[in-house]
Amino acid sequence: MFRLKIKEVAESKGYNMSTLSREADVPFNTVRRAWKNPHYEIKLATLNRIAKTLGVKTADLIEDISE
């Protein structure tokens, strides 16, 4: 199982949901879902755009957790 760390990474870099949505060119609803639900199944291409905007590797936004 995995957990998204978008909220933690974004907040540490000074982003909120709307700023991240605009700068990554990702729909606000997608960012909101991923922000509020760490188990949201996001498309890899979308996750990559968010990672580039935040200046991190895509893998830095995913945490592998044991069930």
C-alpha positions in Angstrom: 0.0 0.0 0.0 1.1 3.6 -0.5 0.5 7.0 1.0 0.8 10.3 -0.8 2.9 13.0 0.9 1.8 15.9 -1.3 0.3 17.9 1.6 3.4 17.6 3.8 5.9 18.4 1.0 3.8 21.3 -0.4 3.3 22.9 3.0 7.0 22.6 3.8 7.7 24.6 0.6 5.1 27.2 1.3 2.3 26.0 -1.1 -1.3 25.8 -0.4 -3.8 23.8 -2.5 -4.8 26.7 -4.8 -1.2 27.8 -5.4 0.0 24.3 -6.2 -3.0 23.7 -8.5 -2.2 26.9 -10.5 1.5 26.5 -10.7 1.4 22.7 -11.5 -1.4 23.3 -14.0 -3.4 20.5 -12.3 -7.2 20.9 -11.7 -7.9 22.1 -8.2 -10.3 19.2 -7.4 -7.4 16.7 -8.2 -5.0 18.6 -5.9 -7.7 18.8 -3.2 -8.5 15.1 -3.4 -4.8 14.1 -3.2 -4.2 16.7 -0.4 -7.0 15.4 1.8 -6.9 11.7 0.9 -3.4 10.2 1.1 -4.6 7.0 -0.5 -6.1 8.8 -3.6 -5.2 7.0 -6.8 -3.6 9.8 -8.8 -2.2 9.5 -12.3 1.6 9.2 -12.5 1.7 12.0 -15.0 -0.1 14.3 -12.6 2.1 13.3 -9.7 5.1 14.1 -11.9 3.8 17.6 -12.7 3.3 18.3 -9.0 6.7 17.0 -8.1 8.4 19.2 -10.8 6.5 22.2 -9.4 7.6 21.4 -5.9 11.2 20.8 -7.0 11.3 17.2 -5.7 11.5 13.7 -7.3 8.2 12.0 -8.0 9.2 9.3 -5.6 9.5 11.8 -2.8 5.7 12.3 -2.9 5.0 8.6 -2.3 5.5 6.6 0.9 5.4 2.8 0.8 3.6 1.6 3.9 3.0 -1.9 5.1 -0.6 -3.0 5.7 
